[in-house]
């Protein structure tokens, strides 16, 4: 039995060699089947490539704009626009389906979109936005990629969509500024009214004091300005004792005499509402005047003095444009060479499997005939 085992061990490697040679012969004999499978796969791949509309890609890239773009809106207290505000507003608008829908309504002929297609699905499939949240390094870059079919000038559509959206964002920022300015004007008007009311109240208080002093002056017979000493000499029978009630040594008002006091009262009554001014009121009115001029500019849409040095391109006003979308020469799908290479590999594999299956079936049939 030991001799038999050794003989078996000697035979096995030879068996392996025979099997490998058989396999190679089998594949050589079945070359037509393998080539046929590869050709069939290539034909199918060719049909797929012919029937599939090539898809292209266009990308727009931007980062937050310089803060100087918004200096016109950051002139006055109570309102400010930061580059990040504008950048985020633009990004949010671009990723809004309603915003895209509105743009397509006005530019439908520029897009290759089947009439029966769902616009929401088209938007979801074609657009990809990145950079609305800062990455780990803290750098911020907005990237909007648009995939479009052959026959559409997709890069121009993407640039047009961004420009129209940026224009609306700029208008929105100006409207926010205008609303903040109007709120400040309302506040300043109130402050002016309060300041004027305070001055009028002070004048009324003075008028009350004048009335009291005039009555006292009449009662004492003080016609023109005098002093307690003079008053004592004029009325020797009366002993005048004067003490300053205010504690600051000032003479009571009635010593001015009723003639002078009545003249002041007349002037004050006539001008109660006129010349209402003091330092605080002057500052309030200056601020009010500046804001009123800005409001007038915004109403006439002649905001240009506050847009000095800002680009005429809407997208460059809102963000710093790194790269506008440009036309791509090669489609992103289908990738012709990749599809053909896969067809050759898959066809070859299927051909080899078919050769093995044919050989296996032949062996089974021969065995059945033998039995």
C-alpha positions in Angstrom: 0.0 0.0 0.0 2.9 2.3 0.7 4.2 1.9 -2.9 0.7 2.7 -4.1 0.6 6.0 -2.1 4.0 7.0 -3.5 2.8 6.3 -7.0 -0.4 8.4 -6.4 1.8 11.3 -5.2 3.9 11.0 -8.4 0.8 11.0 -10.6 -0.9 14.1 -9.1 1.4 16.8 -10.5 1.2 15.2 -13.9 -2.6 15.3 -13.6 -2.4 19.0 -12.8 -0.2 19.6 -15.9 -2.6 17.7 -18.0 -5.6 19.7 -16.6 -3.8 23.1 -17.4 -2.9 22.0 -20.9 -6.5 20.8 -21.4 -7.8 24.2 -20.2 -5.6 26.1 -22.6 -6.6 23.8 -25.5 -10.2 24.2 -24.4 -9.9 28.0 -24.6 -8.1 27.9 -28.0 -10.8 25.6 -29.4 -13.5 27.9 -28.1 -11.9 31.2 -29.4 -14.8 31.8 -31.7 -17.2 31.8 -28.7 -15.0 34.2 -26.7 -14.6 36.5 -29.6 -18.3 36.3 -30.3 -19.1 37.3 -26.7 -16.7 40.2 -26.8 -18.2 41.4 -30.1 -21.7 41.1 -28.7 -20.7 43.1 -25.6 -19.1 45.8 -27.8 -22.3 46.0 -29.9 -24.4 46.5 -26.8 -22.0 49.0 -25.4 -22.0 50.9 -28.8 -25.9 50.9 -28.7 -25.8 52.3 -25.2 -23.4 55.0 -26.2 -25.5 55.9 -29.2 -28.7 56.0 -27.3 -27.3 57.9 -24.2 -27.3 61.7 -24.4 -23.9 62.9 -23.3 -23.9 64.8 -20.1 -21.6 67.7 -19.5 -20.6 69.6 -16.3 -20.0 73.3 -15.6 -18.8 74.8 -12.3 -18.9 78.2 -10.7 -16.6 79.0 -7.8 -16.5 82.0 -5.4 -15.4 83.1 -1.9 -16.7 85.9 0.3 -16.3 89.4 -1.2 -14.1 92.2 0.2 -15.8 94.2 3.0 -15.3 97.4 0.9 -18.2 96.2 -1.4 -20.6 96.9 1.4 -19.0 100.1 2.9 -21.9 102.1 1.4 -24.3 100.1 3.5 -22.1 100.2 6.6 -21.8 104.0 6.8 -24.4 104.7 9.5 -25.0 103.2 12.9 -27.7 100.6 13.4 -27.1 98.5 10.3 -24.2 96.6 8.7 -23.7 93.9 6.0 -20.7 91.6 6.3 -19.2 89.7 3.4 -20.3 86.4 5.0 -24.0 87.7 5.1 -23.9 88.4 1.4 -22.1 85.1 0.6 -24.6 83.0 2.7 -27.6 84.8 1.2 -26.4 84.1 -2.3 -25.7 80.4 -1.6 -29.1 79.9 0.0 -30.8 81.6 -2.9 -28.9 79.5 -5.5 -29.9 76.3 -3.7 -33.6 77.3 -3.6 -35.8 75.4 -6.1 -38.3 78.3 -6.2 -35.5 80.6 -7.3 -34.4 78.2 -10.1 -38.1 77.8 -11.2 -38.5 81.6 -11.5 -35.3 81.8 -13.6 -36.4 78.9 -15.9 -39.8 80.5 -16.4 -38.0 83.6 -18.0 -35.4 81.5 -19.9 -37.2 78.3 -20.8 -35.9 78.2 -24.4 -32.2 78.2 -23.2 -32.7 74.9 -21.4 -33.0 71.4 -22.8 -35.8 70.1 -20.5 -38.5 67.7 -21.8 -42.0 69.3 -21.4 -43.2 66.3 -19.3 -40.2 66.4 -17.0 -40.6 67.4 -13.3 -38.7 70.6 -12.9 -38.0 69.8 -9.2 -36.4 66.5 -10.2 -34.4 68.3 -12.9 -33.1 70.7 -10.3 -32.3 68.0 -7.8 -30.4 65.9 -10.5 -28.5 68.7 -12.2 -27.4 70.9 -9.4 -24.8 70.3 -6.7 -23.8 73.1 -4.3 -21.0 72.9 -1.8 -19.3 75.4 0.6 -22.3 76.9 2.4 -20.7 75.7 5.6 -17.0 76.3 6.4 -14.8 73.3 6.0 -12.4 72.0 8.7 -9.6 74.4 7.8 -12.1 77.3 8.1 -11.7 78.5 4.5 -14.9 79.2 2.7 -15.5 78.5 -1.0 -18.8 78.3 -2.7 -19.0 75.8 -5.5 -22.0 75.3 -7.8 -21.9 72.5 -10.3 -24.5 72.1 -13.0 -24.8 68.9 -15.1 -26.5 69.4 -18.5 -27.3 67.4 -21.6 -25.6 67.8 -25.0 -27.3 70.5 -27.0 -27.7 72.9 -24.1 -25.2 75.8 -23.5 -25.1 74.8 -19.8 -22.2 77.0 -18.8 -24.0 80.1 -20.0 -27.2 79.0 -18.3 -25.3 78.5 -15.0 -23.6 81.9 -15.2 -26.9 83.5 -16.2 -28.7 81.9 -13.2 -26.0 83.0 -10.8 -26.0 86.6 -12.2 -29.8 86.9 -12.0 -29.7 85.6 -8.4 -26.8 87.8 -7.4 -28.7 90.8 -8.7 -31.7 89.9 -6.6 -29.4 89.4 -3.5 -27.9 92.8 -4.0 -31.4 94.4 -4.3 -32.4 92.5 -1.1 -29.3 93.8 0.8 -30.2 97.4 -0.4 -33.8 96.8 0.7 -32.7 95.6 4.1 -30.5 98.8 4.3 -33.5 100.9 3.2 -35.8 99.4 5.8 -33.1 99.9 8.6 -32.7 103.5 7.4 -36.5 104.1 7.5 -36.6 102.6 11.0 -33.8 105.0 12.1 -35.6 108.0 10.5 -38.7 107.1 12.5 -36.7 106.8 15.6 -34.9 110.2 15.0 -38.2 111.9 14.2 -39.5 110.7 17.6 -36.2 111.8 19.3 -36.6 115.2 17.6 -40.2 115.5 18.8 -39.2 114.5 22.3 -36.4 117.1 22.3 -38.7 119.8 21.0 -41.4 118.9 23.6 -38.7 119.1 26.3 -37.7 122.6 25.2 -41.4 123.7 25.0 -41.9 122.3 28.5 -38.8 124.3 29.7 -40.2 127.5 28.1 -43.6 126.9 29.7 -41.9 126.4 33.1 -40.1 129.8 32.5 -43.5 131.4 31.6 -45.0 130.1 34.8 -42.0 131.6 36.8 -42.4 134.9 34.9 -46.1 135.2 35.7 -45.4 134.6 39.4 -42.6 137.2 39.3 -44.7 139.8 37.5 -47.5 139.5 40.0 -45.0 139.8 42.9 -43.3 142.8 41.2 -46.7 144.5 40.8 -47.6 143.8 44.4 -44.3 145.3 45.6 -44.4 148.1 43.1 -41.1 147.2 41.5 -41.4 148.6 38.0 -37.7 148.5 36.7 -34.7 146.3 37.7 -33.5 147.0 41.2 -31.6 145.5 44.2 -32.8 144.7 47.7 -30.7 147.7 49.0 -32.1 150.2 46.5 -35.6 148.8 47.1 -35.0 149.5 50.9 -33.9 153.1 50.3 -37.0 153.7 48.0 -39.3 152.4 50.8 -37.7 153.6 54.1 -40.8 152.7 56.1 -40.5 149.1 55.0 -37.7 147.0 56.4 -36.4 144.6 53.6 -34.9 141.4 54.7 -33.8 139.3 51.6 -32.5 135.8 51.7 -31.8 133.8 48.6 -34.3 130.9 48.5 -32.3 129.0 45.9 -29.2 129.0 48.1 -26.9 130.1 45.2 -27.1 133.9 45.9 -29.3 134.6 42.8 -31.8 137.4 43.2 -35.5 136.5 43.0 -36.9 137.2 39.5 -39.3 139.9 40.7 -36.3 142.3 41.3 -36.1 142.6 37.5 -39.3 144.7 37.6 -42.6 144.0 36.0 -41.8 146.1 32.8 -38.7 143.9 31.9 -40.5 140.7 32.9 -43.6 141.5 30.9 -41.5 142.2 27.8 -39.8 138.8 28.2 -43.1 137.1 28.7 -44.5 138.7 25.5 -41.5 137.6 23.5 -41.6 134.1 25.0 -45.4 133.7 24.3 -44.9 134.8 20.6 -42.0 132.4 20.0 -43.1 129.4 22.1 -42.8 127.1 19.1 -40.0 128.8 17.2 -36.2 128.3 17.2 -36.4 125.1 19.2 -32.8 124.1 19.2 -29.9 122.9 21.4 -26.8 120.8 20.9 -28.7 117.5 21.1 -31.4 118.6 18.7 -28.9 119.9 16.2 -27.1 116.5 16.2 -30.4 114.7 15.8 -31.4 116.9 12.9 -28.0 116.5 11.1 -28.4 112.7 11.4 -32.0 112.9 10.2 -30.9 115.0 7.2 -28.2 112.5 6.2 -30.6 109.6 6.4 -33.4 111.5 4.6 -30.9 112.1 1.7 -30.1 108.4 1.6 -33.8 107.5 1.6 -34.3 109.9 -1.3 -31.5 108.2 -3.2 -32.9 104.7 -2.6 -36.4 105.8 -3.7 -35.0 107.2 -7.0 -32.7 104.1 -7.3 -29.7 106.4 -7.6 -27.7 104.6 -4.9 -24.5 105.0 -7.0 -22.7 107.4 -4.6 -22.8 104.6 -2.0 -21.8 102.0 -4.7 -18.6 103.8 -5.6 -15.9 101.4 -6.6 -18.2 98.4 -6.6 -18.2 96.2 -9.7 -20.9 96.5 -12.4 -21.2 92.7 -12.4 -23.9 91.6 -9.9 -22.0 88.4 -8.9 -18.8 90.3 -8.2 -20.7 92.8 -6.0 -22.0 90.0 -3.7 -19.1 87.6 -3.7 -15.5 87.3 -4.9 -15.7 85.3 -8.1 -12.9 82.7 -8.4 -14.1 81.1 -11.6 -17.1 81.5 -13.8 -18.5 78.4 -15.6 -16.8 77.6 -18.9 -17.8 75.0 -21.6 -16.3 71.5 -21.1 -15.1 69.6 -24.1 -15.4 66.0 -22.7 -18.7 64.7 -21.3 -18.8 63.4 -17.7 -21.0 60.6 -18.9 -21.0 58.3 -20.7 -17.2 57.9 -20.7 -16.7 56.2 -24.0 -13.3 54.5 -23.4 -14.3 53.3 -20.0 -17.6 51.8 -21.3 -15.8 50.0 -24.2 -13.0 48.7 -21.9 -15.7 47.3 -19.5 -17.5 45.7 -22.5 -14.3 43.9 -23.6 -13.6 42.6 -20.1 -17.2 41.5 -19.4 -17.6 40.0 -22.9 -14.3 38.1 -22.5 -15.4 36.7 -19.1 -18.8 35.7 -20.4 -17.1 34.0 -23.4 -14.7 32.0 -21.2 -17.6 30.9 -19.0 -19.6 29.9 -22.1 -16.6 27.7 -23.3 -16.3 26.0 -19.9 -20.0 25.4 -19.7 -20.0 23.9 -23.2 -17.1 21.6 -22.3 -18.8 20.6 -19.1 -22.1 19.8 -20.9 -20.1 17.7 -23.5 -18.4 15.7 -20.7 -21.8 15.0 -19.0 -23.3 13.8 -22.3 -20.3 11.5 -23.1 -20.5 10.0 -19.6 -24.2 9.3 -20.2 -23.6 7.7 -23.5 -20.9 5.5 -21.9 -23.3 4.2 -19.3 
